[in-house]
């Protein structure tokens, strides 16, 4: 399971549509590589954006195991309630040299 920032959601959706589903696969049937790309917003603030690539196809047995794991995670996470305390509300200074 991977939590993505809002700045990477579009990349994930495009990856699923163009590289997985359009090839007749489900996300639990492929091996996905996640890398980070350094980008900047309109004001020049740099941040990392997730990039995705299919690097392998799971054999049917492993794909079934991955689907079972995914289904179990879905059951647990759908029951979770997100509370205001779950969010970080403090400002963090980040050294732009450390941004990937």
MISENU-784360 format. One record per residue: x, y, z of N, C-alpha, C, O in turn; residue number from 1; chain. Coordinates in nm, 3 decimals. Example, Ala and Ser with C-alpha at 12.3 -4.5 7.8 and 13.67 -1.06 7.14 Angstrom:
<nodes>
n_x; n_y; n_z; ca_x; ca_y; ca_z; c_x; c_y; c_z; o_x; o_y; o_z; seq; mol
1.319; -0.569; 0.780; 1.230; -0.450; 0.780; 1.320; -0.330; 0.780; 1.424; -0.332; 0.846; 1; A
1.285; -0.225; 0.708; 1.367; -0.106; 0.714; 1.290; 0.003; 0.787; 1.341; 0.114; 0.804; 2; A
</nodes>
This chain:
<nodes>
n_x; n_y; n_z; ca_x; ca_y; ca_z; c_x; c_y; c_z; o_x; o_y; o_z; seq; mol
0.085; -0.117; 0.000; 0.000; 0.000; 0.000; 0.089; 0.123; 0.000; 0.193; 0.126; 0.067; 1; A
0.049; 0.223; -0.075; 0.127; 0.344; -0.090; 0.033; 0.463; -0.079; -0.071; 0.467; -0.145; 2; A
0.069; 0.559; 0.004; -0.007; 0.682; 0.015; 0.058; 0.786; -0.075; 0.178; 0.812; -0.064; 3; A
-0.020; 0.844; -0.162; 0.033; 0.942; -0.256; -0.014; 1.083; -0.220; -0.126; 1.102; -0.173; 4; A
0.073; 1.181; -0.243; 0.030; 1.319; -0.224; -0.060; 1.360; -0.342; -0.055; 1.298; -0.448; 5; A
-0.140; 1.463; -0.324; -0.229; 1.507; -0.433; -0.156; 1.536; -0.564; -0.213; 1.521; -0.671; 6; A
-0.031; 1.578; -0.556; 0.046; 1.612; -0.676; 0.084; 1.489; -0.760; 0.133; 1.505; -0.871; 7; A
0.061; 1.370; -0.708; 0.095; 1.247; -0.782; -0.027; 1.165; -0.823; -0.013; 1.064; -0.891; 8; A
-0.145; 1.207; -0.782; -0.267; 1.130; -0.811; -0.292; 1.120; -0.962; -0.329; 1.013; -1.011; 9; A
-0.274; 1.230; -1.035; -0.297; 1.228; -1.180; -0.203; 1.129; -1.248; -0.244; 1.055; -1.338; 10; A
-0.076; 1.128; -1.206; 0.020; 1.033; -1.264; -0.025; 0.889; -1.239; -0.014; 0.805; -1.327; 11; A
-0.074; 0.861; -1.119; -0.121; 0.727; -1.084; -0.240; 0.689; -1.172; -0.245; 0.579; -1.227; 12; A
-0.336; 0.779; -1.186; -0.454; 0.751; -1.267; -0.416; 0.727; -1.413; -0.468; 0.636; -1.477; 13; A
-0.325; 0.808; -1.466; -0.279; 0.789; -1.604; -0.207; 0.656; -1.620; -0.226; 0.586; -1.720; 14; A
-0.124; 0.622; -1.523; -0.052; 0.494; -1.526; -0.151; 0.379; -1.531; -0.138; 0.289; -1.614; 15; A
-0.249; 0.381; -1.442; -0.348; 0.273; -1.439; -0.421; 0.261; -1.573; -0.436; 0.152; -1.627; 16; A
-0.466; 0.374; -1.625; -0.544; 0.372; -1.749; -0.461; 0.332; -1.870; -0.505; 0.251; -1.952; 17; A
-0.342; 0.388; -1.883; -0.263; 0.369; -2.005; -0.168; 0.250; -2.001; -0.138; 0.193; -2.106; 18; A
-0.121; 0.211; -1.884; -0.019; 0.107; -1.876; -0.068; -0.024; -1.814; -0.002; -0.127; -1.826; 19; A
-0.183; -0.020; -1.748; -0.231; -0.141; -1.682; -0.365; -0.185; -1.742; -0.373; -0.288; -1.809; 20; A
-0.469; -0.109; -1.717; -0.604; -0.148; -1.760; -0.614; -0.162; -1.911; -0.675; -0.257; -1.960; 21; A
-0.554; -0.070; -1.986; -0.562; -0.077; -2.133; -0.490; -0.200; -2.188; -0.512; -0.238; -2.303; 22; A
-0.404; -0.261; -2.107; -0.333; -0.382; -2.148; -0.403; -0.508; -2.100; -0.351; -0.619; -2.112; 23; A
-0.525; -0.490; -2.043; -0.602; -0.604; -1.997; -0.557; -0.660; -1.863; -0.587; -0.775; -1.831; 24; A
-0.485; -0.581; -1.787; -0.433; -0.626; -1.657; -0.500; -0.550; -1.543; -0.563; -0.447; -1.563; 25; A
-0.484; -0.604; -1.425; -0.525; -0.536; -1.302; -0.397; -0.498; -1.229; -0.292; -0.559; -1.249; 26; A
-0.406; -0.397; -1.145; -0.286; -0.348; -1.077; -0.220; -0.458; -0.992; -0.099; -0.456; -0.973; 27; A
-0.300; -0.552; -0.941; -0.244; -0.660; -0.860; -0.179; -0.770; -0.944; -0.131; -0.869; -0.889; 28; A
-0.177; -0.754; -1.076; -0.115; -0.853; -1.164; 0.020; -0.807; -1.218; 0.088; -0.883; -1.287; 29; A
0.059; -0.684; -1.187; 0.184; -0.630; -1.241; 0.278; -0.587; -1.128; 0.236; -0.558; -1.016; 30; A
0.406; -0.584; -1.161; 0.508; -0.531; -1.070; 0.529; -0.386; -1.113; 0.562; -0.358; -1.228; 31; A
0.509; -0.296; -1.019; 0.517; -0.153; -1.050; 0.639; -0.091; -0.984; 0.664; -0.110; -0.865; 32; A
0.715; -0.018; -1.064; 0.829; 0.057; -1.013; 0.783; 0.201; -0.988; 0.717; 0.261; -1.072; 33; A
0.818; 0.253; -0.871; 0.785; 0.391; -0.836; 0.915; 0.469; -0.822; 1.003; 0.431; -0.746; 34; A
0.926; 0.577; -0.897; 1.042; 0.666; -0.887; 0.991; 0.807; -0.859; 0.871; 0.834; -0.868; 35; A
1.083; 0.894; -0.824; 1.047; 1.034; -0.797; 1.112; 1.125; -0.899; 1.229; 1.108; -0.935; 36; A
1.035; 1.221; -0.944; 1.083; 1.320; -1.040; 1.077; 1.457; -0.974; 0.975; 1.493; -0.914; 37; A
1.185; 1.533; -0.985; 1.187; 1.668; -0.929; 1.113; 1.761; -1.024; 1.145; 1.770; -1.142; 38; A
1.013; 1.831; -0.970; 0.936; 1.929; -1.047; 0.923; 2.056; -0.964; 0.957; 2.058; -0.846; 39; A
0.875; 2.161; -1.026; 0.856; 2.288; -0.956; 0.717; 2.342; -0.990; 0.668; 2.325; -1.101; 40; A
0.656; 2.408; -0.892; 0.526; 2.468; -0.919; 0.545; 2.604; -0.986; 0.658; 2.644; -1.016; 41; A
0.437; 2.675; -1.009; 0.443; 2.801; -1.083; 0.522; 2.910; -1.012; 0.565; 3.007; -1.074; 42; A
0.541; 2.894; -0.881; 0.619; 2.993; -0.806; 0.763; 2.948; -0.784; 0.839; 3.014; -0.714; 43; A
0.800; 2.835; -0.844; 0.937; 2.787; -0.835; 0.967; 2.695; -0.718; 1.082; 2.653; -0.701; 44; A
0.867; 2.663; -0.638; 0.889; 2.572; -0.525; 0.903; 2.431; -0.579; 0.817; 2.382; -0.651; 45; A
1.015; 2.366; -0.544; 1.042; 2.232; -0.593; 0.982; 2.126; -0.501; 0.975; 2.143; -0.379; 46; A
0.938; 2.019; -0.562; 0.886; 1.905; -0.488; 0.904; 1.781; -0.574; 0.936; 1.790; -0.692; 47; A
0.883; 1.665; -0.514; 0.896; 1.539; -0.587; 0.759; 1.489; -0.629; 0.662; 1.500; -0.554; 48; A
0.752; 1.434; -0.748; 0.628; 1.379; -0.800; 0.653; 1.232; -0.836; 0.752; 1.200; -0.902; 49; A
0.563; 1.145; -0.792; 0.579; 1.002; -0.819; 0.556; 0.972; -0.966; 0.465; 1.026; -1.030; 50; A
0.640; 0.882; -1.019; 0.631; 0.833; -1.156; 0.618; 0.680; -1.147; 0.677; 0.619; -1.058; 51; A
0.542; 0.620; -1.236; 0.514; 0.477; -1.227; 0.547; 0.407; -1.359; 0.529; 0.464; -1.467; 52; A
0.594; 0.283; -1.347; 0.624; 0.202; -1.466; 0.601; 0.055; -1.434; 0.632; 0.009; -1.324; 53; A
0.546; -0.018; -1.531; 0.532; -0.163; -1.518; 0.669; -0.223; -1.549; 0.725; -0.199; -1.656; 54; A
0.722; -0.301; -1.455; 0.852; -0.364; -1.476; 0.843; -0.516; -1.477; 0.944; -0.585; -1.489; 55; A
0.722; -0.568; -1.465; 0.704; -0.713; -1.470; 0.558; -0.752; -1.458; 0.474; -0.673; -1.416; 56; A
0.531; -0.876; -1.497; 0.397; -0.934; -1.486; 0.407; -1.051; -1.389; 0.495; -1.136; -1.403; 57; A
0.317; -1.055; -1.291; 0.318; -1.165; -1.195; 0.261; -1.292; -1.257; 0.170; -1.286; -1.340; 58; A
0.315; -1.406; -1.216; 0.256; -1.532; -1.261; 0.120; -1.545; -1.193; 0.095; -1.479; -1.092; 59; A
0.030; -1.628; -1.247; -0.107; -1.636; -1.194; -0.115; -1.663; -1.044; -0.201; -1.606; -0.976; 60; A
-0.027; -1.747; -0.991; -0.031; -1.777; -0.848; 0.004; -1.654; -0.764; -0.065; -1.623; -0.666; 61; A
0.109; -1.583; -0.803; 0.150; -1.462; -0.730; 0.045; -1.352; -0.746; 0.019; -1.277; -0.652; 62; A
-0.016; -1.343; -0.864; -0.121; -1.243; -0.886; -0.241; -1.269; -0.796; -0.302; -1.176; -0.744; 63; A
-0.274; -1.397; -0.777; -0.385; -1.432; -0.688; -0.352; -1.394; -0.544; -0.437; -1.341; -0.473; 64; A
-0.228; -1.420; -0.501; -0.185; -1.381; -0.367; -0.193; -1.229; -0.350; -0.239; -1.180; -0.247; 65; A
-0.148; -1.156; -0.451; -0.151; -1.010; -0.445; -0.295; -0.960; -0.438; -0.323; -0.865; -0.364; 66; A
-0.385; -1.021; -0.514; -0.526; -0.980; -0.510; -0.587; -1.008; -0.374; -0.660; -0.924; -0.322; 67; A
-0.557; -1.123; -0.315; -0.608; -1.154; -0.181; -0.557; -1.053; -0.079; -0.633; -1.008; 0.008; 68; A
-0.430; -1.016; -0.089; -0.372; -0.917; 0.001; -0.442; -0.782; -0.020; -0.479; -0.715; 0.077; 69; A
-0.460; -0.743; -0.145; -0.526; -0.616; -0.177; -0.669; -0.613; -0.124; -0.712; -0.514; -0.066; 70; A
-0.741; -0.722; -0.142; -0.879; -0.730; -0.092; -0.883; -0.715; 0.059; -0.972; -0.650; 0.113; 71; A
-0.787; -0.776; 0.129; -0.780; -0.764; 0.274; -0.752; -0.622; 0.320; -0.811; -0.574; 0.417; 72; A
-0.663; -0.555; 0.249; -0.632; -0.415; 0.281; -0.755; -0.328; 0.261; -0.785; -0.242; 0.344; 73; A
-0.828; -0.351; 0.151; -0.948; -0.272; 0.123; -1.051; -0.286; 0.235; -1.111; -0.188; 0.278; 74; A
-1.070; -0.409; 0.282; -1.167; -0.433; 0.389; -1.129; -0.352; 0.513; -1.214; -0.289; 0.576; 75; A
-1.000; -0.354; 0.548; -0.955; -0.282; 0.668; -0.961; -0.131; 0.650; -1.009; -0.060; 0.739; 76; A
-0.914; -0.081; 0.537; -0.906; 0.064; 0.520; -1.042; 0.128; 0.499; -1.059; 0.245; 0.533; 77; A
-1.137; 0.058; 0.444; -1.270; 0.116; 0.423; -1.341; 0.140; 0.557; -1.434; 0.220; 0.564; 78; A
-1.296; 0.072; 0.661; -1.357; 0.088; 0.793; -1.291; 0.198; 0.875; -1.343; 0.237; 0.980; 79; A
-1.178; 0.249; 0.829; -1.106; 0.351; 0.904; -1.172; 0.487; 0.889; -1.214; 0.526; 0.781; 80; A
-1.180; 0.556; 1.001; -1.232; 0.692; 0.999; -1.113; 0.787; 1.012; -1.031; 0.772; 1.102; 81; A
-1.105; 0.883; 0.924; -0.996; 0.980; 0.931; -1.039; 1.093; 1.024; -1.144; 1.154; 1.005; 82; A
-0.956; 1.118; 1.124; -0.985; 1.219; 1.225; -0.897; 1.342; 1.201; -0.791; 1.330; 1.141; 83; A
-0.940; 1.458; 1.248; -0.857; 1.579; 1.232; -0.717; 1.563; 1.289; -0.622; 1.621; 1.236; 84; A
-0.701; 1.486; 1.394; -0.570; 1.465; 1.456; -0.476; 1.385; 1.365; -0.355; 1.382; 1.390; 85; A
-0.529; 1.321; 1.262; -0.446; 1.243; 1.170; -0.364; 1.331; 1.077; -0.270; 1.284; 1.013; 86; A
-0.398; 1.458; 1.069; -0.329; 1.550; 0.980; -0.222; 1.627; 1.054; -0.241; 1.667; 1.169; 87; A
-0.109; 1.649; 0.988; -0.001; 1.730; 1.045; -0.037; 1.875; 1.017; -0.061; 1.914; 0.902; 88; A
-0.041; 1.955; 1.122; -0.081; 2.095; 1.104; 0.034; 2.191; 1.131; 0.013; 2.313; 1.132; 89; A
0.154; 2.139; 1.151; 0.269; 2.227; 1.173; 0.342; 2.251; 1.042; 0.339; 2.167; 0.951; 90; A
0.407; 2.363; 1.034; 0.486; 2.396; 0.915; 0.625; 2.337; 0.930; 0.687; 2.347; 1.036; 91; A
0.672; 2.275; 0.825; 0.804; 2.212; 0.826; 0.890; 2.282; 0.722; 0.850; 2.296; 0.606; 92; A
1.008; 2.326; 0.763; 1.102; 2.387; 0.670; 1.179; 2.276; 0.599; 1.232; 2.186; 0.664; 93; A
1.185; 2.282; 0.468; 1.254; 2.180; 0.389; 1.366; 2.246; 0.311; 1.346; 2.348; 0.244; 94; A
1.483; 2.187; 0.319; 1.598; 2.234; 0.243; 1.578; 2.191; 0.098; 1.571; 2.072; 0.069; 95; A
1.568; 2.288; 0.006; 1.540; 2.255; -0.134; 1.648; 2.167; -0.196; 1.622; 2.102; -0.297; 96; A
1.767; 2.164; -0.139; 1.873; 2.077; -0.191; 1.843; 1.930; -0.164; 1.897; 1.842; -0.231; 97; A
1.758; 1.904; -0.065; 1.727; 1.766; -0.028; 1.611; 1.709; -0.109; 1.587; 1.588; -0.104; 98; A
1.540; 1.793; -0.183; 1.427; 1.746; -0.262; 1.479; 1.667; -0.381; 1.569; 1.712; -0.452; 99; A
1.422; 1.551; -0.400; 1.468; 1.465; -0.509; 1.415; 1.517; -0.640; 1.442; 1.460; -0.745; 100; A
</nodes>
